[in-house]
Amino acid sequence: MAPISIPTSSRLPSSLRLEATNPIVSKTLSRLSRPSLISIVLDWLDENNQALSAPYLVDTDEEDYPEDGLYPPASSVGELREIYSDLQARKGSKREVVDRIIEGDWRDGLSLYQLAMVDLQYLYDHPTSQKWSAYRIVPLRTPSSSTEAEAHPKVNKESLTVPRFHPSTFLQQLQAQVLPDVKAHYNFDRHKSLPILILRIFILDSPYNTDLAATRHGGDRISANSDSSRTVYIAFPDASPHIFISKSQTVGPAASGESKSLRSLIVEGIPKALSRPRERYTLKSTSLSTRNLTELIHRRGSGRTNAAGGGWSVYADPKKKVSPLNTVLPTPPASEGDDGVGTGAKEVEFSRKRAVSPATEREERAAKRAKRVAQARFGDTAKVDDGKGVERVDIVIEDPFRMETRRETAPDHGNLTFPRSSDGEGSDGERDRPRESRAGRRSNVQEILNQERDEDDIDQEVEVPEGRWRPNVRLTFHGTHVFAGIRQLVEQGVIDGERMPGWMTGEEGVTIGAVRHGRIRGHKGSGI
């Protein structure tokens, strides 16, 4: 008779084991490198973790002790520590360690706690393996009447309250609000180097709409379907009203629509889990997505840098103690007579300058000026080796363009006109918004911008004046460190740093945005 899966609204215990033959176990272990895998096994063998990661042990004095086999079982935890310490000291293949875990020392299966340790170790070894999105926790207005209670709740922009966070209470509320009929395992872990608390959610699909995604075998083991498992990470930075949510990842093949719907449920359930009676919250996107957690902490953490980007970063450094309100003029550079250089050295320097051609001197002067401009626009940010890179920036330009130009600007060509759109979007009702493609998949950037436009209380649609048109212009920057690359282009003179808009320096702290009149819509910008 086939085993029966009983749905439960409670979270799965950490001591529950997955069978060693399950594909999830082998795929999860194979992701780690050999040194990291052996280090994790030694952590499993620690005395504090024996309740959740006990290995398979036998008594050597028994008559039925299995001495044959490729991996005979050990008799004590200390013996296993010596075995894996020897494996750590010598060279070998990773497959040898994985086979010994699955077929030998943990042949009864791995607990959900052990799998969580492996996943988190992989996250620490590969910091850019997850794509994170930053959300801000904002309070909602308390309705004062029944009419306001029935209407859509509005954000209370004047309130500065921050919700209290207790891990156990948060997990209970999250399980009840988001996943009442889904089997999931939760595991909190403190990041080793960053001031954040990471919550790992390992989700198995509901047995109501799948073919027994998780089925119990006995009292402490389950067999899970690898195609239905999901893993989502939620990071809580210290002393910050922001939350970082990773993109849902699957161990096996799965539909992308299911992952998106699962992530949307989590985004909707987190503020409900943080809310209390007469104290409601919601999550608002900050238009910042990246694979670099260090950049998220820098932009949305508890420090002063989340409000001072680009050239303003010099005021956020507590060591320099520089204030924009300081009216003291900078100290002028030392004169030539005070630099301590002798007369003979001055004559040599003067003769060297006489030998340089005027064109070369102009190029050197322009290069020095470009570097000074880059230092003024970017400050101490956007450096290649700072470890705070953003991989992708998507910008939509919503500025209107002139239909006609004056004859003085182009005397040889007369009046220049830009072509109107050929799809009938020349009416007044269609000019005030960017065009969207008629066929094909809708851009994710445009979808996010439309969502922000709907959530904003202020109507930001501006009519396009007569004689102008608005093309559909989108800019996408790719690279390991986008803003560092823009800074290098400014230093090389490719980009005019003096006329460059402020959002190109990264001071807005967004990776998705719409530019109107030189400013990022919905954010404080310096403009052009």
MOZIVEN-V821575 format. One line per field, one symbol per residue. burial: 1 if it has 9 or more other ideal C-beta (glycine too) atoms within 8 Angstrom, else 0. A space follows every 10 residues. Layout:
burial=???
//
This chain:
burial=0000101000 0101111111 0101111110 0101011111 1111100011 0110111100 0000100000 1011001011 1011101100 0001011111 1111111011 1111111111 1111001001 0111111111 1010000100 0010110000 0010001001 1011101110 0111111110 1000011111 1111111001 0111110000 1111110111 1111111101 0111111111 1101000111 0110111111 1111100011 1111111111 1111111111 1000110111 1111111000 0000000000 0000000000 0000010010 0000000000 1001011001 1011011110 1100010111 1111111111 1000000001 0000000100 1000000001 1100100000 0010111110 1100000001 0001000111 0001101000 1111111111 1000101001 1111111111 1111110111 11101000
//
